[in-house]
Amino acid sequence: MPLSADLLAVLACPSPDHAPLRLVSGGESEELECTVCASRFPVRDDIPVLLPDDAVLGPNGLGVAANAVADEPAN
Ligand SMILES: [Zn+2]
């Protein structure tokens, strides 16, 4: 059974960004992806597991915007 829209609406990234999550396909199962840092969290037995230790972190790490540019070259 898919996660309900009501539940999805109240879930947030456990990082300091506390951003909304969106449901994405994670291959065999569904995952929740942070709309800011792009970290992905598993959904096990229809229960979202919002633990940093179980997450696949986004490109810039948990809580850092995925589109943030770190250490941009000075030239
Ligand atoms: Zn996040």
N, CA, C, O and the ligand as a Tripos MOL2 file, in Angstrom:
@<TRIPOS>MOLECULE
protein
  301   299    76     0     0
PROTEIN
NO_CHARGES

@<TRIPOS>ATOM
      1 N           0.8480   -1.1870    0.0000 N.3       1 MET1
      2 CA          0.0000    0.0000    0.0000 C.3       1 MET1
      3 C           0.8870    1.2420    0.0000 C.2       1 MET1
      4 O           1.8120    1.3390    0.8070 O.2       1 MET1
      5 N           0.6250    2.1640   -0.8700 N.am      2 PRO2
      6 CA          1.4820    3.3590   -0.9210 C.3       2 PRO2
      7 C           1.2550    4.2500    0.2860 C.2       2 PRO2
      8 O           0.2230    4.1990    0.9550 O.2       2 PRO2
      9 N           2.2520    5.0540    0.5270 N.am      3 LEU3
     10 CA          2.1050    6.0270    1.6050 C.3       3 LEU3
     11 C           0.9730    6.9780    1.2690 C.2       3 LEU3
     12 O           0.7750    7.3500    0.1120 O.2       3 LEU3
     13 N           0.2420    7.3600    2.2820 N.am      4 SER4
     14 CA         -0.8620    8.2800    2.0290 C.3       4 SER4
     15 C          -0.3350    9.6900    1.8160 C.2       4 SER4
     16 O           0.7190   10.0580    2.3350 O.2       4 SER4
     17 N          -1.0600   10.4520    1.0650 N.am      5 ALA5
     18 CA         -0.6760   11.8440    0.8170 C.3       5 ALA5
     19 C          -0.6700   12.6360    2.1170 C.2       5 ALA5
     20 O           0.1320   13.5520    2.2980 O.2       5 ALA5
     21 N          -1.5730   12.2710    3.0150 N.am      6 ASP6
     22 CA         -1.6260   12.9760    4.2920 C.3       6 ASP6
     23 C          -0.3480   12.7550    5.0930 C.2       6 ASP6
     24 O           0.1950   13.6800    5.6970 O.2       6 ASP6
     25 N           0.1180   11.5110    5.0830 N.am      7 LEU7
     26 CA          1.3530   11.2200    5.8120 C.3       7 LEU7
     27 C           2.5310   11.9110    5.1400 C.2       7 LEU7
     28 O           3.3610   12.5350    5.8020 O.2       7 LEU7
     29 N           2.5930   11.7920    3.8360 N.am      8 LEU8
     30 CA          3.6950   12.4090    3.1000 C.3       8 LEU8
     31 C           3.7710   13.9100    3.3720 C.2       8 LEU8
     32 O           4.8560   14.4890    3.4320 O.2       8 LEU8
     33 N           2.6230   14.5170    3.5320 N.am      9 ALA9
     34 CA          2.5710   15.9740    3.7160 C.3       9 ALA9
     35 C           3.1930   16.4240    5.0310 C.2       9 ALA9
     36 O           3.6450   17.5640    5.1440 O.2       9 ALA9
     37 N           3.2220   15.5430    6.0260 N.am     10 VAL10
     38 CA          3.7590   15.9600    7.3210 C.3      10 VAL10
     39 C           5.1900   15.4800    7.5350 C.2      10 VAL10
     40 O           5.8330   15.8480    8.5180 O.2      10 VAL10
     41 N           5.6800   14.6720    6.6300 N.am     11 LEU11
     42 CA          7.0500   14.1900    6.7880 C.3      11 LEU11
     43 C           8.0390   15.2530    6.3520 C.2      11 LEU11
     44 O           7.7720   16.0290    5.4340 O.2      11 LEU11
     45 N           9.1770   15.2810    7.0130 N.am     12 ALA12
     46 CA         10.2120   16.2490    6.6600 C.3      12 ALA12
     47 C          11.5780   15.6110    6.8250 C.2      12 ALA12
     48 O          11.7610   14.6630    7.5880 O.2      12 ALA12
     49 N          12.5100   16.1500    6.1020 N.am     13 CYS13
     50 CA         13.8940   15.6930    6.1920 C.3      13 CYS13
     51 C          14.3850   15.8590    7.6400 C.2      13 CYS13
     52 O          14.1480   16.9030    8.2470 O.2      13 CYS13
     53 N          15.0580   14.8570    8.1970 N.am     14 PRO14
     54 CA         15.5340   14.9500    9.5800 C.3      14 PRO14
     55 C          16.7390   15.8700    9.7450 C.2      14 PRO14
     56 O          17.2000   16.0900   10.8650 O.2      14 PRO14
     57 N          17.2420   16.3960    8.6620 N.am     15 SER15
     58 CA         18.3860   17.3080    8.7520 C.3      15 SER15
     59 C          17.9040   18.7060    9.1240 C.2      15 SER15
     60 O          16.6980   18.9390    9.2070 O.2      15 SER15
     61 N          18.8270   19.6350    9.3480 N.am     16 PRO16
     62 CA         18.4110   21.0090    9.6920 C.3      16 PRO16
     63 C          17.5700   21.6880    8.6170 C.2      16 PRO16
     64 O          16.8990   22.6770    8.9120 O.2      16 PRO16
     65 N          17.5830   21.1950    7.3820 N.am     17 ASP17
     66 CA         16.7590   21.8680    6.3630 C.3      17 ASP17
     67 C          15.2680   21.6220    6.5790 C.2      17 ASP17
     68 O          14.4310   22.4250    6.1660 O.2      17 ASP17
     69 N          14.9400   20.4870    7.2400 N.am     18 HIS18
     70 CA         13.5400   20.1400    7.5210 C.3      18 HIS18
     71 C          12.6550   20.3340    6.2910 C.2      18 HIS18
     72 O          11.5240   20.8090    6.3950 O.2      18 HIS18
     73 N          13.1630   19.9740    5.1730 N.am     19 ALA19
     74 CA         12.4540   20.2030    3.9210 C.3      19 ALA19
     75 C          11.4250   19.1090    3.6630 C.2      19 ALA19
     76 O          11.5470   17.9980    4.1780 O.2      19 ALA19
     77 N          10.4160   19.4290    2.8680 N.am     20 PRO20
     78 CA          9.4400   18.4000    2.4950 C.3      20 PRO20
     79 C          10.1080   17.2670    1.7300 C.2      20 PRO20
     80 O          11.1520   17.4480    1.1030 O.2      20 PRO20
     81 N           9.4930   16.1100    1.7940 N.am     21 LEU21
     82 CA          9.9950   14.9400    1.0780 C.3      21 LEU21
     83 C           9.0680   14.6000   -0.0610 C.2      21 LEU21
     84 O           7.8720   14.8880   -0.0080 O.2      21 LEU21
     85 N           9.6150   13.9880   -1.0900 N.am     22 ARG22
     86 CA          8.7530   13.5030   -2.1640 C.3      22 ARG22
     87 C           9.0380   12.0330   -2.3800 C.2      22 ARG22
     88 O          10.1490   11.5500   -2.1580 O.2      22 ARG22
     89 N           8.0140   11.3400   -2.8150 N.am     23 LEU23
     90 CA          8.1100    9.9090   -3.0240 C.3      23 LEU23
     91 C           8.7430    9.6410   -4.3800 C.2      23 LEU23
     92 O           8.3080   10.1770   -5.3990 O.2      23 LEU23
     93 N           9.7630    8.8130   -4.3780 N.am     24 VAL24
     94 CA         10.4250    8.4560   -5.6310 C.3      24 VAL24
     95 C          10.5700    6.9460   -5.6970 C.2      24 VAL24
     96 O          10.4930    6.2560   -4.6810 O.2      24 VAL24
     97 N          10.7770    6.4470   -6.8950 N.am     25 SER25
     98 CA         10.9900    5.0220   -7.0660 C.3      25 SER25
     99 C          12.4280    4.6820   -6.7230 C.2      25 SER25
    100 O          13.3600    5.3060   -7.2320 O.2      25 SER25
    101 N          12.6060    3.7050   -5.8720 N.am     26 GLY26
    102 CA         13.9450    3.2790   -5.5040 C.3      26 GLY26
    103 C          14.2560    1.8960   -6.0430 C.2      26 GLY26
    104 O          14.9300    1.1060   -5.3810 O.2      26 GLY26
    105 N          13.7720    1.5990   -7.2380 N.am     27 GLY27
    106 CA         13.9620    0.2720   -7.7930 C.3      27 GLY27
    107 C          12.8370   -0.6470   -7.3660 C.2      27 GLY27
    108 O          11.7110   -0.5220   -7.8460 O.2      27 GLY27
    109 N          13.1380   -1.5760   -6.4570 N.am     28 GLU28
    110 CA         12.1100   -2.5240   -6.0290 C.3      28 GLU28
    111 C          11.1370   -1.9010   -5.0450 C.2      28 GLU28
    112 O          10.0240   -2.3970   -4.8700 O.2      28 GLU28
    113 N          11.5450   -0.8260   -4.4050 N.am     29 SER29
    114 CA         10.6860   -0.2240   -3.3940 C.3      29 SER29
    115 C          10.6270    1.2750   -3.6100 C.2      29 SER29
    116 O          11.2210    1.8130   -4.5440 O.2      29 SER29
    117 N           9.9110    1.9220   -2.7440 N.am     30 GLU30
    118 CA          9.8280    3.3720   -2.8200 C.3      30 GLU30
    119 C          10.8010    4.0000   -1.8290 C.2      30 GLU30
    120 O          11.1750    3.3970   -0.8230 O.2      30 GLU30
    121 N          11.1890    5.2040   -2.1390 N.am     31 GLU31
    122 CA         12.0530    5.9500   -1.2410 C.3      31 GLU31
    123 C          11.4980    7.3530   -1.1130 C.2      31 GLU31
    124 O          10.7240    7.8150   -1.9510 O.2      31 GLU31
    125 N          11.9090    8.0180   -0.0520 N.am     32 LEU32
    126 CA         11.5500    9.4200    0.1280 C.3      32 LEU32
    127 C          12.7910   10.2600   -0.1140 C.2      32 LEU32
    128 O          13.8440   10.0270    0.4800 O.2      32 LEU32
    129 N          12.6530   11.2260   -0.9820 N.am     33 GLU33
    130 CA         13.7930   12.0790   -1.3150 C.3      33 GLU33
    131 C          13.5420   13.4910   -0.8100 C.2      33 GLU33
    132 O          12.4700   14.0550   -1.0270 O.2      33 GLU33
    133 N          14.5290   14.0540   -0.1390 N.am     34 CYS34
    134 CA         14.4260   15.4210    0.3490 C.3      34 CYS34
    135 C          14.4270   16.3840   -0.8380 C.2      34 CYS34
    136 O          15.2290   16.2420   -1.7610 O.2      34 CYS34
    137 N          13.5400   17.3480   -0.8050 N.am     35 THR35
    138 CA         13.4440   18.2830   -1.9260 C.3      35 THR35
    139 C          14.5280   19.3590   -1.8720 C.2      35 THR35
    140 O          14.6580   20.1570   -2.8010 O.2      35 THR35
    141 N          15.2990   19.3820   -0.7980 N.am     36 VAL36
    142 CA         16.4050   20.3540   -0.7180 C.3      36 VAL36
    143 C          17.7580   19.6600   -0.8560 C.2      36 VAL36
    144 O          18.5180   19.9590   -1.7770 O.2      36 VAL36
    145 N          18.0600   18.7430    0.0490 N.am     37 CYS37
    146 CA         19.4090   18.1580    0.0320 C.3      37 CYS37
    147 C          19.4900   16.8770   -0.7910 C.2      37 CYS37
    148 O          20.5810   16.3450   -0.9940 O.2      37 CYS37
    149 N          18.3570   16.3760   -1.2670 N.am     38 ALA38
    150 CA         18.3040   15.2050   -2.1520 C.3      38 ALA38
    151 C          18.7620   13.9210   -1.4720 C.2      38 ALA38
    152 O          19.0420   12.9310   -2.1480 O.2      38 ALA38
    153 N          18.8420   13.9260   -0.1580 N.am     39 SER39
    154 CA         19.0980   12.6770    0.5450 C.3      39 SER39
    155 C          17.8710   11.7750    0.3930 C.2      39 SER39
    156 O          16.7360   12.2470    0.3410 O.2      39 SER39
    157 N          18.1250   10.4810    0.3240 N.am     40 ARG40
    158 CA         17.0260    9.5290    0.1270 C.3      40 ARG40
    159 C          16.8880    8.6250    1.3380 C.2      40 ARG40
    160 O          17.8710    8.1480    1.9050 O.2      40 ARG40
    161 N          15.6430    8.4080    1.7130 N.am     41 PHE41
    162 CA         15.3430    7.5970    2.8780 C.3      41 PHE41
    163 C          14.4830    6.4200    2.4590 C.2      41 PHE41
    164 O          13.5610    6.5690    1.6570 O.2      41 PHE41
    165 N          14.7910    5.2360    3.0090 N.am     42 PRO42
    166 CA         14.0230    4.0490    2.6120 C.3      42 PRO42
    167 C          12.6230    4.0270    3.2120 C.2      42 PRO42
    168 O          12.3590    4.6480    4.2410 O.2      42 PRO42
    169 N          11.7430    3.3030    2.5510 N.am     43 VAL43
    170 CA         10.4100    3.0180    3.0910 C.3      43 VAL43
    171 C          10.3400    1.5050    3.2470 C.2      43 VAL43
    172 O          10.3480    0.7630    2.2650 O.2      43 VAL43
    173 N          10.2730    1.0650    4.4920 N.am     44 ARG44
    174 CA         10.2790   -0.3670    4.7660 C.3      44 ARG44
    175 C           8.9220   -0.7770    5.3340 C.2      44 ARG44
    176 O           8.4610   -0.2430    6.3420 O.2      44 ARG44
    177 N           8.2920   -1.7490    4.6520 N.am     45 ASP45
    178 CA          6.9670   -2.1950    5.0840 C.3      45 ASP45
    179 C           6.0220   -1.0140    5.2480 C.2      45 ASP45
    180 O           5.2490   -0.9390    6.2030 O.2      45 ASP45
    181 N           6.1030   -0.0960    4.2920 N.am     46 ASP46
    182 CA          5.2540    1.0940    4.2590 C.3      46 ASP46
    183 C           5.5430    2.0730    5.3860 C.2      46 ASP46
    184 O           4.7580    2.9860    5.6390 O.2      46 ASP46
    185 N           6.6580    1.8860    6.0540 N.am     47 ILE47
    186 CA          7.0260    2.8090    7.1330 C.3      47 ILE47
    187 C           8.2670    3.5920    6.7140 C.2      47 ILE47
    188 O           9.3190    3.0070    6.4580 O.2      47 ILE47
    189 N           8.1410    4.9110    6.6470 N.am     48 PRO48
    190 CA          9.3100    5.7200    6.2930 C.3      48 PRO48
    191 C          10.3750    5.6280    7.3820 C.2      48 PRO48
    192 O          10.0770    5.7660    8.5690 O.2      48 PRO48
    193 N          11.6020    5.3960    6.9730 N.am     49 VAL49
    194 CA         12.7120    5.3240    7.9200 C.3      49 VAL49
    195 C          13.5510    6.5870    7.7520 C.2      49 VAL49
    196 O          14.4330    6.6620    6.8970 O.2      49 VAL49
    197 N          13.2540    7.5640    8.5820 N.am     50 LEU50
    198 CA         13.9090    8.8640    8.4360 C.3      50 LEU50
    199 C          15.0970    8.9720    9.3950 C.2      50 LEU50
    200 O          15.1520    9.8520   10.2540 O.2      50 LEU50
    201 N          16.0250    8.0630    9.2200 N.am     51 LEU51
    202 CA         17.2190    8.0490   10.0540 C.3      51 LEU51
    203 C          18.4250    8.3760    9.1870 C.2      51 LEU51
    204 O          18.6430    7.7440    8.1540 O.2      51 LEU51
    205 N          19.2050    9.3580    9.6050 N.am     52 PRO52
    206 CA         20.3960    9.6940    8.8160 C.3      52 PRO52
    207 C          21.2930    8.4930    8.5630 C.2      52 PRO52
    208 O          21.8890    8.3820    7.4920 O.2      52 PRO52
    209 N          21.3960    7.5920    9.5370 N.am     53 ASP53
    210 CA         22.2680    6.4340    9.3650 C.3      53 ASP53
    211 C          21.7880    5.5000    8.2590 C.2      53 ASP53
    212 O          22.5860    4.7570    7.6870 O.2      53 ASP53
    213 N          20.5040    5.5300    7.9560 N.am     54 ASP54
    214 CA         19.9570    4.6550    6.9230 C.3      54 ASP54
    215 C          19.7550    5.3750    5.6020 C.2      54 ASP54
    216 O          19.2710    4.7830    4.6380 O.2      54 ASP54
    217 N          20.1180    6.6310    5.5510 N.am     55 ALA55
    218 CA         19.8620    7.4230    4.3490 C.3      55 ALA55
    219 C          20.9980    7.2980    3.3440 C.2      55 ALA55
    220 O          22.1470    7.0230    3.6890 O.2      55 ALA55
    221 N          20.6250    7.5110    2.0870 N.am     56 VAL56
    222 CA         21.6290    7.7270    1.0530 C.3      56 VAL56
    223 C          21.7450    9.2380    0.9140 C.2      56 VAL56
    224 O          20.8340    9.8970    0.4120 O.2      56 VAL56
    225 N          22.8590    9.7740    1.3550 N.am     57 LEU57
    226 CA         22.9620   11.2170    1.4390 C.3      57 LEU57
    227 C          23.0400   11.8620    0.0640 C.2      57 LEU57
    228 O          23.5150   11.2610   -0.8990 O.2      57 LEU57
    229 N          22.5600   13.1010   -0.0020 N.am     58 GLY58
    230 CA         22.6120   13.8540   -1.2370 C.3      58 GLY58
    231 C          24.0430   14.2200   -1.6050 C.2      58 GLY58
    232 O          24.9710   13.9600   -0.8390 O.2      58 GLY58
    233 N          24.2210   14.8170   -2.7660 N.am     59 PRO59
    234 CA         25.5720   15.0990   -3.2770 C.3      59 PRO59
    235 C          26.3990   15.9950   -2.3690 C.2      59 PRO59
    236 O          27.6270   15.9090   -2.3810 O.2      59 PRO59
    237 N          25.7640   16.8440   -1.5880 N.am     60 ASN60
    238 CA         26.5080   17.7420   -0.7150 C.3      60 ASN60
    239 C          26.3330   17.3900    0.7570 C.2      60 ASN60
    240 O          26.7360   18.1500    1.6380 O.2      60 ASN60
    241 N          25.7340   16.2430    1.0140 N.am     61 GLY61
    242 CA         25.5610   15.8050    2.3910 C.3      61 GLY61
    243 C          24.1910   16.1530    2.9270 C.2      61 GLY61
    244 O          23.4320   16.9060    2.3160 O.2      61 GLY61
    245 N          23.8920   15.5890    4.0800 N.am     62 LEU62
    246 CA         22.5880   15.7670    4.6950 C.3      62 LEU62
    247 C          22.3750   17.2260    5.0840 C.2      62 LEU62
    248 O          23.1930   17.8140    5.7910 O.2      62 LEU62
    249 N          21.2950   17.7900    4.6270 N.am     63 GLY63
    250 CA         20.9340   19.1430    5.0410 C.3      63 GLY63
    251 C          21.5650   20.2490    4.2220 C.2      63 GLY63
    252 O          21.2790   21.4260    4.4450 O.2      63 GLY63
    253 N          22.4250   19.8870    3.2720 N.am     64 VAL64
    254 CA         23.0340   20.9020    2.4170 C.3      64 VAL64
    255 C          22.3660   20.8270    1.0470 C.2      64 VAL64
    256 O          22.2820   19.7560    0.4460 O.2      64 VAL64
    257 N          21.9010   21.9540    0.5690 N.am     65 ALA65
    258 CA         21.1530   21.9690   -0.6850 C.3      65 ALA65
    259 C          21.9330   21.2710   -1.7940 C.2      65 ALA65
    260 O          23.1250   21.5100   -1.9860 O.2      65 ALA65
    261 N          21.2340   20.4090   -2.5130 N.am     66 ALA66
    262 CA         21.8910   19.6220   -3.5570 C.3      66 ALA66
    263 C          22.4190   20.5030   -4.6760 C.2      66 ALA66
    264 O          23.3580   20.1290   -5.3790 O.2      66 ALA66
    265 N          21.8100   21.6800   -4.8400 N.am     67 ASN67
    266 CA         22.2590   22.5640   -5.9110 C.3      67 ASN67
    267 C          23.2040   23.6560   -5.4060 C.2      67 ASN67
    268 O          23.5330   24.5930   -6.1330 O.2      67 ASN67
    269 N          23.6350   23.5190   -4.1500 N.am     68 ALA68
    270 CA         24.5890   24.4920   -3.6170 C.3      68 ALA68
    271 C          25.9480   24.2700   -4.2730 C.2      68 ALA68
    272 O          26.3460   23.1370   -4.5440 O.2      68 ALA68
    273 N          26.6400   25.3530   -4.5170 N.am     69 VAL69
    274 CA         27.9680   25.2540   -5.1210 C.3      69 VAL69
    275 C          29.0110   25.4980   -4.0350 C.2      69 VAL69
    276 O          29.1080   26.5940   -3.4820 O.2      69 VAL69
    277 N          29.7770   24.4740   -3.7450 N.am     70 ALA70
    278 CA         30.7910   24.5840   -2.6930 C.3      70 ALA70
    279 C          32.1490   24.8770   -3.3220 C.2      70 ALA70
    280 O          32.5400   24.2740   -4.3220 O.2      70 ALA70
    281 N          32.8400   25.8070   -2.7130 N.am     71 ASP71
    282 CA         34.2050   26.1130   -3.1560 C.3      71 ASP71
    283 C          34.2730   26.3880   -4.6510 C.2      71 ASP71
    284 O          35.0380   25.7560   -5.3790 O.2      71 ASP71
    285 N          33.4730   27.3260   -5.0870 N.am     72 GLU72
    286 CA         33.5050   27.6930   -6.4940 C.3      72 GLU72
    287 C          34.8620   28.3140   -6.8460 C.2      72 GLU72
    288 O          35.3590   29.1590   -6.1030 O.2      72 GLU72
    289 N          35.4500   27.9160   -7.9410 N.am     73 PRO73
    290 CA         36.7640   28.4830   -8.3090 C.3      73 PRO73
    291 C          36.6980   30.0050   -8.4090 C.2      73 PRO73
    292 O          35.6830   30.5560   -8.8350 O.2      73 PRO73
    293 N          37.7590   30.6760   -8.0250 N.am     74 ALA74
    294 CA         37.7760   32.1330   -7.9680 C.3      74 ALA74
    295 C          37.8230   32.7750   -9.3580 C.2      74 ALA74
    296 O          37.5020   33.9540   -9.5090 O.2      74 ALA74
    297 N          38.2100   32.0230  -10.3420 N.am     75 ASN75
    298 CA         38.2940   32.6140  -11.6710 C.3      75 ASN75
    299 C          37.0040   32.3420  -12.3700 C.2      75 ASN75
    300 O          36.8280   32.7450  -13.5200 O.2      75 ASN75
    301 ZN         17.2250   17.3920    3.4580 Zn       76 ZN76
@<TRIPOS>BOND
     1     1     2 1
     2     2     3 1
     3     3     4 2
     4     3     5 am
     5     5     6 1
     6     6     7 1
     7     7     8 2
     8     7     9 am
     9     9    10 1
    10    10    11 1
    11    11    12 2
    12    11    13 am
    13    13    14 1
    14    14    15 1
    15    15    16 2
    16    15    17 am
    17    17    18 1
    18    18    19 1
    19    19    20 2
    20    19    21 am
    21    21    22 1
    22    22    23 1
    23    23    24 2
    24    23    25 am
    25    25    26 1
    26    26    27 1
    27    27    28 2
    28    27    29 am
    29    29    30 1
    30    30    31 1
    31    31    32 2
    32    31    33 am
    33    33    34 1
    34    34    35 1
    35    35    36 2
    36    35    37 am
    37    37    38 1
    38    38    39 1
    39    39    40 2
    40    39    41 am
    41    41    42 1
    42    42    43 1
    43    43    44 2
    44    43    45 am
    45    45    46 1
    46    46    47 1
    47    47    48 2
    48    47    49 am
    49    49    50 1
    50    50    51 1
    51    51    52 2
    52    51    53 am
    53    53    54 1
    54    54    55 1
    55    55    56 2
    56    55    57 am
    57    57    58 1
    58    58    59 1
    59    59    60 2
    60    59    61 am
    61    61    62 1
    62    62    63 1
    63    63    64 2
    64    63    65 am
    65    65    66 1
    66    66    67 1
    67    67    68 2
    68    67    69 am
    69    69    70 1
    70    70    71 1
    71    71    72 2
    72    71    73 am
    73    73    74 1
    74    74    75 1
    75    75    76 2
    76    75    77 am
    77    77    78 1
    78    78    79 1
    79    79    80 2
    80    79    81 am
    81    81    82 1
    82    82    83 1
    83    83    84 2
    84    83    85 am
    85    85    86 1
    86    86    87 1
    87    87    88 2
    88    87    89 am
    89    89    90 1
    90    90    91 1
    91    91    92 2
    92    91    93 am
    93    93    94 1
    94    94    95 1
    95    95    96 2
    96    95    97 am
    97    97    98 1
    98    98    99 1
    99    99   100 2
   100    99   101 am
   101   101   102 1
   102   102   103 1
   103   103   104 2
   104   103   105 am
   105   105   106 1
   106   106   107 1
   107   107   108 2
   108   107   109 am
   109   109   110 1
   110   110   111 1
   111   111   112 2
   112   111   113 am
   113   113   114 1
   114   114   115 1
   115   115   116 2
   116   115   117 am
   117   117   118 1
   118   118   119 1
   119   119   120 2
   120   119   121 am
   121   121   122 1
   122   122   123 1
   123   123   124 2
   124   123   125 am
   125   125   126 1
   126   126   127 1
   127   127   128 2
   128   127   129 am
   129   129   130 1
   130   130   131 1
   131   131   132 2
   132   131   133 am
   133   133   134 1
   134   134   135 1
   135   135   136 2
   136   135   137 am
   137   137   138 1
   138   138   139 1
   139   139   140 2
   140   139   141 am
   141   141   142 1
   142   142   143 1
   143   143   144 2
   144   143   145 am
   145   145   146 1
   146   146   147 1
   147   147   148 2
   148   147   149 am
   149   149   150 1
   150   150   151 1
   151   151   152 2
   152   151   153 am
   153   153   154 1
   154   154   155 1
   155   155   156 2
   156   155   157 am
   157   157   158 1
   158   158   159 1
   159   159   160 2
   160   159   161 am
   161   161   162 1
   162   162   163 1
   163   163   164 2
   164   163   165 am
   165   165   166 1
   166   166   167 1
   167   167   168 2
   168   167   169 am
   169   169   170 1
   170   170   171 1
   171   171   172 2
   172   171   173 am
   173   173   174 1
   174   174   175 1
   175   175   176 2
   176   175   177 am
   177   177   178 1
   178   178   179 1
   179   179   180 2
   180   179   181 am
   181   181   182 1
   182   182   183 1
   183   183   184 2
   184   183   185 am
   185   185   186 1
   186   186   187 1
   187   187   188 2
   188   187   189 am
   189   189   190 1
   190   190   191 1
   191   191   192 2
   192   191   193 am
   193   193   194 1
   194   194   195 1
   195   195   196 2
   196   195   197 am
   197   197   198 1
   198   198   199 1
   199   199   200 2
   200   199   201 am
   201   201   202 1
   202   202   203 1
   203   203   204 2
   204   203   205 am
   205   205   206 1
   206   206   207 1
   207   207   208 2
   208   207   209 am
   209   209   210 1
   210   210   211 1
   211   211   212 2
   212   211   213 am
   213   213   214 1
   214   214   215 1
   215   215   216 2
   216   215   217 am
   217   217   218 1
   218   218   219 1
   219   219   220 2
   220   219   221 am
   221   221   222 1
   222   222   223 1
   223   223   224 2
   224   223   225 am
   225   225   226 1
   226   226   227 1
   227   227   228 2
   228   227   229 am
   229   229   230 1
   230   230   231 1
   231   231   232 2
   232   231   233 am
   233   233   234 1
   234   234   235 1
   235   235   236 2
   236   235   237 am
   237   237   238 1
   238   238   239 1
   239   239   240 2
   240   239   241 am
   241   241   242 1
   242   242   243 1
   243   243   244 2
   244   243   245 am
   245   245   246 1
   246   246   247 1
   247   247   248 2
   248   247   249 am
   249   249   250 1
   250   250   251 1
   251   251   252 2
   252   251   253 am
   253   253   254 1
   254   254   255 1
   255   255   256 2
   256   255   257 am
   257   257   258 1
   258   258   259 1
   259   259   260 2
   260   259   261 am
   261   261   262 1
   262   262   263 1
   263   263   264 2
   264   263   265 am
   265   265   266 1
   266   266   267 1
   267   267   268 2
   268   267   269 am
   269   269   270 1
   270   270   271 1
   271   271   272 2
   272   271   273 am
   273   273   274 1
   274   274   275 1
   275   275   276 2
   276   275   277 am
   277   277   278 1
   278   278   279 1
   279   279   280 2
   280   279   281 am
   281   281   282 1
   282   282   283 1
   283   283   284 2
   284   283   285 am
   285   285   286 1
   286   286   287 1
   287   287   288 2
   288   287   289 am
   289   289   290 1
   290   290   291 1
   291   291   292 2
   292   291   293 am
   293   293   294 1
   294   294   295 1
   295   295   296 2
   296   295   297 am
   297   297   298 1
   298   298   299 1
   299   299   300 2
@<TRIPOS>SUBSTRUCTURE
     1 MET1         2 RESIDUE 1 A MET
     2 PRO2         6 RESIDUE 1 A PRO
     3 LEU3        10 RESIDUE 1 A LEU
     4 SER4        14 RESIDUE 1 A SER
     5 ALA5        18 RESIDUE 1 A ALA
     6 ASP6        22 RESIDUE 1 A ASP
     7 LEU7        26 RESIDUE 1 A LEU
     8 LEU8        30 RESIDUE 1 A LEU
     9 ALA9        34 RESIDUE 1 A ALA
    10 VAL10       38 RESIDUE 1 A VAL
    11 LEU11       42 RESIDUE 1 A LEU
    12 ALA12       46 RESIDUE 1 A ALA
    13 CYS13       50 RESIDUE 1 A CYS
    14 PRO14       54 RESIDUE 1 A PRO
    15 SER15       58 RESIDUE 1 A SER
    16 PRO16       62 RESIDUE 1 A PRO
    17 ASP17       66 RESIDUE 1 A ASP
    18 HIS18       70 RESIDUE 1 A HIS
    19 ALA19       74 RESIDUE 1 A ALA
    20 PRO20       78 RESIDUE 1 A PRO
    21 LEU21       82 RESIDUE 1 A LEU
    22 ARG22       86 RESIDUE 1 A ARG
    23 LEU23       90 RESIDUE 1 A LEU
    24 VAL24       94 RESIDUE 1 A VAL
    25 SER25       98 RESIDUE 1 A SER
    26 GLY26      102 RESIDUE 1 A GLY
    27 GLY27      106 RESIDUE 1 A GLY
    28 GLU28      110 RESIDUE 1 A GLU
    29 SER29      114 RESIDUE 1 A SER
    30 GLU30      118 RESIDUE 1 A GLU
    31 GLU31      122 RESIDUE 1 A GLU
    32 LEU32      126 RESIDUE 1 A LEU
    33 GLU33      130 RESIDUE 1 A GLU
    34 CYS34      134 RESIDUE 1 A CYS
    35 THR35      138 RESIDUE 1 A THR
    36 VAL36      142 RESIDUE 1 A VAL
    37 CYS37      146 RESIDUE 1 A CYS
    38 ALA38      150 RESIDUE 1 A ALA
    39 SER39      154 RESIDUE 1 A SER
    40 ARG40      158 RESIDUE 1 A ARG
    41 PHE41      162 RESIDUE 1 A PHE
    42 PRO42      166 RESIDUE 1 A PRO
    43 VAL43      170 RESIDUE 1 A VAL
    44 ARG44      174 RESIDUE 1 A ARG
    45 ASP45      178 RESIDUE 1 A ASP
    46 ASP46      182 RESIDUE 1 A ASP
    47 ILE47      186 RESIDUE 1 A ILE
    48 PRO48      190 RESIDUE 1 A PRO
    49 VAL49      194 RESIDUE 1 A VAL
    50 LEU50      198 RESIDUE 1 A LEU
    51 LEU51      202 RESIDUE 1 A LEU
    52 PRO52      206 RESIDUE 1 A PRO
    53 ASP53      210 RESIDUE 1 A ASP
    54 ASP54      214 RESIDUE 1 A ASP
    55 ALA55      218 RESIDUE 1 A ALA
    56 VAL56      222 RESIDUE 1 A VAL
    57 LEU57      226 RESIDUE 1 A LEU
    58 GLY58      230 RESIDUE 1 A GLY
    59 PRO59      234 RESIDUE 1 A PRO
    60 ASN60      238 RESIDUE 1 A ASN
    61 GLY61      242 RESIDUE 1 A GLY
    62 LEU62      246 RESIDUE 1 A LEU
    63 GLY63      250 RESIDUE 1 A GLY
    64 VAL64      254 RESIDUE 1 A VAL
    65 ALA65      258 RESIDUE 1 A ALA
    66 ALA66      262 RESIDUE 1 A ALA
    67 ASN67      266 RESIDUE 1 A ASN
    68 ALA68      270 RESIDUE 1 A ALA
    69 VAL69      274 RESIDUE 1 A VAL
    70 ALA70      278 RESIDUE 1 A ALA
    71 ASP71      282 RESIDUE 1 A ASP
    72 GLU72      286 RESIDUE 1 A GLU
    73 PRO73      290 RESIDUE 1 A PRO
    74 ALA74      294 RESIDUE 1 A ALA
    75 ASN75      298 RESIDUE 1 A ASN
    76 ZN76       301 GROUP 0 **** ****
